[in-house]
Amino acid sequence: MSSGITRRSLLASTAAAALAAGPLAAVARAAAKTPKVLVIGLDGALLNRVKDAETPTLKGLMRAGLTAPSALYCDPLAPTSSGPGWSTLITGVWPDKHKVVNNEFTGHQLAAYPDFMTRAEAAKPSLRTYAVASWAPITDIIFSAKVDTRVSTPAAEYDRGTTARAVAELKGGDPDAVFVQLDNVDHAGHSSGAASQAYLDALHGVDTQVGQIVSAVTSRATYGDESWLIMITADHGHTDAGGHGGSSWAERQTFLIATGPALTPGSVRHDVRMPDVAVSALAHLGIAVDPAWRLDGRAVQQPRPDDFDALRARLTGPVDESGIGSGVIGFTHTPPDGWSVDNSRMGTGGMTEWRGWSFTTDEFWTKAQRGQERENNIRARGVFAVADGDEWADKSFSGTFDSTLVSPSYEVRGGATATLTYTTYYRQEAPQKGQVLVSYDGGAPVAVKTYTADTPSVVENIALQVPTGARTAQVRFRYTGGNNWYWTIDGVKITAS
């Protein structure tokens, strides 16, 4: 039987077994096994073209596990190029922290935010770590010298040499964490464009190489005693004509295909971001993330429900926005259960999509207007809330933009402290203002934070002193302005101490 047939049969049987037993049973079985991680990076690969191409291995992995499309940032945070992309995937933080903003790595902060294998070695020195790449800066610069083995494949050997080395290590060694980067899809994108047959052919070729690497895992004599998390990802996308580095939706594309314990076969998620790859690897290896590391990623094995993400099925297509595309689904004014929007002071007219607080996605919102830094709303996930006076004012209106997003009531303890947490991104132009107000037990709202200056994408943690006797707290996000800029909110919660 050929290795390709064996691999497809194994992927199918793995998926069937997981579906029959359920993800929790799979986690329980895996807990008794040795955890191991394989990350394969496909430079410049587009998920939609993976689906178009002859890629049986990648499609088999998608059926056996999780598929998560995602999107990148753009300038002025960083261009959609390999240096920033691979650094984000490998370190678990966005470019505003690791400071890799070009392919020359000038001014990088990789010592402060090291790669996940370096963190694994520090936590568990007995682990064996191995990284091999066709693009030398990954193994020469991003992965530190603390990784047990770093190999930059000679140009004459290219992806064939990278694949052969990875296969040899997986078959003959005993690695705990392996990273492999393959480069030819990016070359095809540059030379022929992502819309070309050459690009599809390159994806077919890399699919064969991924199959060889995965087969090297599943054919290990100790495979039955091991629990493998396999993740396939990309550093950026490509335009149809070829090239990347800009802010178009195609250039900003990345994805994660992952199989392993707790990942439901055939599942699709929209809350996964680039830094999650590194954190997922650490979590699988049993390494607790220290808050002092300030990582941006979350383990994909440990999803966090979010009120706004529950709205995805309710999102509709554009109404007044003519440049988004009729096939793009992505906005609603209907808040999730327990939330409300107060538009009693809101002006009339304007663009329907942005009349008061809206709930939307990265794709829908950024396609409304490129080049105004909406793409750098990096710490929001899935569906988020936005108040966008700039886009609202693109159609005839009267009055001002004055809308308030109101949260459910959260339980608190009177006389104690609590923490209000939310993700936000705010771009300022006077007289615009953003206010965060908190009320207790239905009392008068009191401002706890005011935005009147640009605030990059951050996770805010605001300490609250709960009044004596109070039992509930409610949050209001009030945006006032006109033809100004925007404010996004996501991941809201109040944690009682």
C-alpha positions in Angstrom: 0.0 0.0 0.0 1.4 3.4 -0.9 2.3 5.9 1.8 -0.4 8.4 0.5 -3.1 5.8 0.9 -1.9 4.8 4.3 -1.8 8.5 5.4 -5.4 9.2 4.1 -6.7 6.0 5.8 -5.1 7.0 9.0 -6.5 10.5 8.9 -9.9 9.2 8.1 -9.8 6.6 10.9 -8.5 9.2 13.4 -11.4 11.6 12.5 -14.0 8.8 12.8 -12.6 7.6 16.1 -12.6 11.2 17.5 -16.2 11.8 16.3 -17.3 8.5 17.9 -15.7 9.1 21.2 -15.9 12.9 21.5 -13.2 15.4 22.1 -13.2 15.0 25.9 -12.5 11.3 25.6 -9.7 12.1 23.1 -8.2 14.5 25.7 -8.4 11.9 28.4 -6.6 9.3 26.3 -3.9 11.8 25.2 -3.2 12.8 28.8 -1.5 9.5 29.4 0.7 9.9 26.4 3.9 11.8 25.7 2.9 15.3 24.2 4.7 16.3 21.0 4.3 19.2 18.6 4.8 19.6 14.9 4.4 23.0 13.2 4.7 23.2 9.4 4.8 26.7 7.9 3.8 27.1 4.2 5.2 30.4 3.1 2.7 32.6 1.2 0.0 29.9 1.1 -3.6 31.0 0.7 -6.3 28.8 2.3 -8.8 29.4 -0.5 -6.3 28.2 -3.0 -5.4 25.1 -0.9 -9.1 24.2 -1.3 -8.9 24.8 -5.0 -5.6 22.8 -5.5 -5.0 19.0 -5.5 -4.0 18.8 -1.9 -5.2 15.5 -0.4 -3.0 15.7 2.7 -4.0 19.2 3.7 -7.7 18.5 3.0 -7.4 15.3 5.1 -6.0 17.2 8.0 -8.8 19.7 7.7 -11.4 16.8 7.9 -9.5 15.3 10.9 -9.2 18.6 12.9 -9.7 22.3 13.0 -9.6 24.8 10.2 -9.3 28.5 11.1 -8.9 31.3 8.6 -7.4 34.4 10.0 -6.0 37.8 9.0 -2.9 39.9 9.5 -2.1 43.6 10.3 -0.7 46.0 7.8 1.5 49.2 7.8 2.2 51.2 9.8 2.2 48.4 12.3 4.1 46.1 9.9 3.9 45.0 6.3 2.5 41.7 5.3 6.0 40.2 4.8 7.8 37.1 6.0 9.9 38.6 8.8 6.9 40.0 10.8 4.7 37.1 9.9 7.0 34.3 11.0 8.1 36.2 14.1 4.5 36.6 15.2 3.6 32.9 14.6 6.8 31.7 16.4 6.9 34.1 19.4 3.2 34.4 20.2 3.1 38.2 20.2 2.2 40.8 17.6 4.7 43.1 15.9 4.1 45.9 18.3 6.0 43.8 20.8 8.6 41.7 19.0 9.3 44.7 16.7 10.2 42.7 13.6 8.8 45.1 11.0 10.8 44.1 7.9 12.8 41.2 6.5 16.1 42.7 7.8 15.1 42.4 11.5 16.4 45.8 12.3 15.6 46.8 15.9 13.9 43.5 16.8 13.0 42.6 20.4 13.3 38.8 20.0 15.4 38.5 23.1 12.5 40.0 25.1 9.9 37.9 23.3 11.7 34.6 22.3 10.4 31.8 20.2 8.2 29.1 21.7 11.0 26.5 21.6 13.3 28.7 23.6 10.6 29.1 26.2 10.0 25.3 26.2 13.7 24.7 26.7 13.8 27.1 29.7 10.8 25.4 31.3 11.8 21.8 30.5 15.4 21.5 29.5 15.1 17.8 28.8 12.8 18.5 25.8 14.4 18.0 22.4 13.6 20.9 20.0 14.3 20.9 16.2 13.8 23.6 13.6 14.5 23.5 9.9 13.7 26.1 7.3 14.2 26.9 3.6 14.2 30.7 4.5 17.3 31.0 6.6 16.3 34.0 8.8 13.8 31.8 10.6 16.5 29.4 11.9 19.3 32.0 12.0 17.5 34.8 13.8 13.9 34.0 15.0 14.7 30.7 16.7 17.4 31.3 19.3 20.6 29.3 19.9 18.9 27.7 22.9 17.0 25.5 20.5 18.7 22.1 20.3 19.0 21.9 16.5 18.5 24.7 14.0 19.1 24.0 10.3 19.0 26.5 7.4 18.7 24.4 4.3 21.2 25.2 1.6 19.7 26.9 -1.4 20.7 24.1 -3.7 18.5 21.7 -1.7 15.6 24.0 -1.0 12.3 22.5 0.1 13.4 19.0 -0.9 16.3 19.2 1.5 14.1 20.8 4.2 11.5 18.0 3.9 14.2 15.2 3.9 15.8 16.6 7.1 12.4 16.9 8.8 11.5 13.3 7.9 14.9 12.0 9.0 14.6 13.8 12.4 11.0 12.5 12.9 11.8 9.0 11.9 15.2 8.6 13.5 15.2 11.0 16.4 13.0 11.6 19.4 12.0 15.3 19.1 9.4 16.8 21.3 8.9 19.9 19.2 9.6 20.3 15.5 9.2 23.4 13.2 9.4 23.1 9.5 9.2 25.9 6.9 8.6 25.3 3.2 9.1 28.2 0.8 8.2 27.2 -2.8 4.5 28.3 -2.7 5.8 31.8 -2.0 8.1 31.6 -4.9 5.3 30.6 -7.2 3.2 33.4 -5.9 5.9 36.0 -6.7 6.7 34.6 -10.1 3.3 33.7 -11.4 0.6 35.1 -8.9 -1.8 33.4 -6.7 -4.4 33.1 -9.5 -2.1 31.0 -11.6 -1.8 27.3 -12.3 1.8 27.4 -11.2 0.6 28.5 -7.7 -1.8 25.5 -7.6 1.0 23.2 -8.8 3.2 24.5 -6.0 0.5 23.8 -3.5 0.2 20.3 -4.8 3.9 19.9 -4.5 4.0 21.1 -0.9 1.0 19.0 0.0 3.1 15.9 -1.0 5.9 17.1 1.2 3.6 17.7 4.1 2.3 14.2 3.6 5.9 12.8 3.8 6.4 14.7 7.1 3.1 13.6 8.6 3.8 10.0 7.6 7.1 10.3 9.4 5.2 11.1 12.5 2.5 8.4 12.2 5.1 5.7 11.2 7.1 6.2 14.4 7.5 3.0 16.5 6.4 5.0 19.5 3.5 6.8 17.8 0.9 4.9 19.8 2.4 6.2 23.1 2.5 9.8 21.8 0.0 12.6 21.6 0.8 14.8 18.6 -0.5 18.3 18.0 0.1 19.1 14.3 -0.4 22.6 13.1 -0.1 23.9 9.5 0.0 27.7 9.0 1.3 30.5 6.8 3.0 33.8 7.3 1.0 35.9 4.7 -1.0 35.6 1.5 -0.5 36.8 -2.1 -2.3 38.9 -4.6 -3.8 37.3 -7.7 -1.1 39.0 -9.8 1.7 38.0 -7.3 3.3 39.8 -4.4 2.5 40.8 -0.8 3.4 43.4 1.8 0.4 45.6 1.3 -3.0 45.9 3.0 -5.3 44.0 0.6 -7.4 41.2 2.0 -5.5 38.6 -0.1 -2.1 39.8 1.3 -3.4 39.8 4.9 -4.6 36.2 4.7 -3.2 33.4 6.9 -4.8 30.3 8.5 -4.3 27.4 10.9 -5.1 23.8 10.2 -4.6 21.7 13.3 -5.2 18.2 14.5 -4.8 16.9 18.1 -6.6 16.3 21.4 -9.7 18.5 22.0 -9.8 19.7 18.4 -13.1 18.6 16.8 -12.8 16.9 13.4 -14.1 19.0 10.6 -14.5 22.1 12.8 -14.1 25.7 11.6 -13.4 28.6 13.9 -13.1 32.4 13.4 -11.5 33.4 16.7 -8.0 32.2 16.0 -5.1 34.6 15.5 -1.5 34.2 14.5 0.1 34.3 18.0 -2.1 31.3 19.0 0.3 28.9 17.2 3.1 29.4 19.7 0.9 29.4 22.8 -1.0 26.3 21.6 2.4 24.5 21.2 3.4 25.5 24.8 0.1 24.4 26.2 0.3 21.0 24.5 3.8 20.5 25.9 2.4 21.2 29.4 4.2 24.5 29.8 2.2 27.1 31.7 2.2 30.6 30.2 3.6 33.1 32.7 1.5 36.4 32.5 4.9 38.2 32.8 5.7 37.0 29.3 2.8 39.2 28.0 1.9 36.8 25.2 -0.9 37.7 22.9 -1.8 34.2 21.9 -4.4 31.8 23.3 -4.3 28.0 23.2 -6.7 26.8 20.4 -7.3 23.7 22.6 -8.9 26.0 25.2 -11.5 28.2 23.4 -13.0 31.2 25.3 -16.7 31.8 24.5 -17.5 35.5 23.7 -20.9 37.2 23.6 -20.2 39.0 20.3 -19.0 35.8 18.5 -22.4 34.3 19.1 -23.7 36.8 16.5 -21.9 35.3 13.6 -25.0 33.4 12.3 -27.0 36.7 12.4 -24.6 38.8 10.3 -25.8 40.1 6.9 -24.3 41.5 3.8 -23.8 45.2 2.9 -26.6 47.6 2.5 -25.1 51.0 1.6 -21.4 50.0 1.4 -20.7 49.4 -2.3 -17.1 48.3 -2.1 -17.3 45.4 0.3 -18.7 42.8 -2.1 -22.1 41.2 -2.1 -20.8 37.9 -1.0 -19.2 39.2 2.2 -21.3 38.6 5.3 -20.4 40.7 8.2 -22.6 43.1 10.2 -25.7 43.4 12.4 -27.2 46.0 14.7 -28.9 43.4 16.8 -26.8 42.9 20.0 -26.3 39.6 21.7 -28.5 38.4 24.5 -28.2 40.6 27.5 -26.7 43.5 25.6 -28.4 46.6 24.2 -27.5 49.7 22.2 -28.9 53.2 23.1 -29.3 55.3 20.0 -31.7 57.8 21.6 -29.2 60.6 20.9 -28.0 59.3 17.6 -28.2 61.4 14.4 -30.2 60.4 11.4 -29.2 59.1 8.0 -25.6 58.1 7.2 -24.4 54.7 6.1 -26.8 52.0 7.4 -24.1 49.6 8.4 -22.5 52.1 10.8 -25.5 53.9 12.3 -24.7 53.6 16.0 -22.7 50.7 17.4 -22.5 47.8 15.0 -21.3 44.2 15.3 -19.0 43.1 12.5 -15.9 41.2 11.4 -12.4 42.0 10.3 -13.1 41.3 6.7 -16.3 43.3 6.4 -15.0 46.3 8.4 -11.6 46.6 6.7 -13.1 46.2 3.2 -15.4 49.2 3.9 -12.3 51.4 3.7 -8.7 50.4 3.3 -5.7 52.6 4.1 -7.1 54.0 7.4 -5.5 51.5 9.7 -8.6 49.4 10.5 -6.5 46.4 9.7 -4.5 46.9 12.9 -7.4 46.0 15.2 -5.2 43.0 15.9 -6.4 42.0 19.4 -10.0 41.7 18.6 -11.2 38.2 17.6 -14.1 36.9 15.6 -17.1 39.3 15.8 -16.5 42.6 17.6 -18.4 45.9 18.3 -17.5 49.1 16.4 -18.6 52.7 16.4 -17.3 54.3 13.2 -18.2 57.9 12.7 -16.0 58.2 9.7 -17.8 55.5 7.7 -21.2 56.6 9.0 -20.7 60.0 7.6 -20.0 58.7 4.0 -23.7 59.2 3.3 -25.9 62.2 3.9 -26.7 62.6 7.6 -27.9 65.1 10.2 -26.9 65.5 13.8 -24.0 63.8 15.5 -22.9 60.3 16.1 -23.9 59.6 19.8 -24.4 55.9 20.6 -23.9 53.8 23.7 -23.2 50.1 23.9 -24.6 48.7 27.2 -23.4 45.4 28.7 -25.4 42.9 30.8 -25.2 43.1 34.5 -22.2 41.3 36.1 -22.2 39.9 39.6 -19.8 41.8 42.0 -19.2 41.8 45.7 -19.9 45.1 47.6 -16.9 46.6 49.3 -14.5 44.6 47.3 -12.5 45.2 44.1 -13.3 43.9 40.6 -11.6 44.1 37.3 -13.2 45.3 34.1 -11.4 43.7 31.1 -12.0 44.5 27.4 -10.1 44.6 24.1 -10.1 48.0 22.4 -8.7 50.0 19.5 -9.4 53.7 19.2 -8.4 56.3 16.6 -9.0 59.9 17.5 -10.1 63.1 15.7 -11.6 66.0 17.7 -14.3 66.5 18.9 -14.7 62.7 19.1 -14.7 61.1 22.5 -15.0 57.6 23.9 -16.2 57.0 27.4 -16.4 53.9 29.5 -18.9 54.2 32.3 -19.9 51.7 35.1 -23.1 51.7 37.1 -23.9 49.6 40.2 -27.3 48.1 40.9 -28.9 50.3 38.2 -27.5 53.5 39.7 -26.0 56.5 37.8 -23.2 55.6 35.5 -19.7 56.9 36.4 -16.9 57.3 33.9 -13.9 55.0 34.6 -12.0 55.6 31.4 -12.1 58.3 28.7 -10.4 58.1 25.2 -9.4 61.4 23.5 -6.1 60.2 22.0 -5.1 57.4 19.6 -5.0 54.1 21.4 -3.4 51.1 19.6 -5.1 47.7 20.0 -4.7 46.7 23.6 -6.4 44.6 26.3 -7.5 47.0 29.0 -7.8 46.0 32.7 -9.5 48.6 34.8 -9.6 48.2 38.6 -13.1 48.9 40.0 -13.9 49.7 43.7 -17.3 48.2 44.2 -19.5 50.3 46.6 -20.6 48.7 49.8 -23.7 46.6 49.4 -23.6 46.6 45.6 -24.4 43.3 43.9 -24.2 44.0 40.1 -22.2 46.2 37.8 -23.1 47.2 34.2 -20.7 48.8 31.6 -21.5 51.5 29.0 -19.3 52.4 26.1 -20.4 55.8 24.7 -18.9 57.2 21.5 -19.7 60.8 20.5 -18.4 62.6 17.4 -19.2 63.1 13.8 -17.2 62.6 10.6 -14.2 61.5 12.8 -12.6 58.1 13.4 -13.6 54.9 15.1 -13.6 52.8 18.3 -13.8 49.0 18.6 -14.7 46.8 21.7 -14.4 43.1 22.2 -14.0 40.5 25.0 -15.8 42.4 27.7 -16.0 40.9 31.2 -16.0 41.9 34.9 -14.1 39.7 37.2 -15.0 39.9 40.9 -12.1 39.5 43.3 
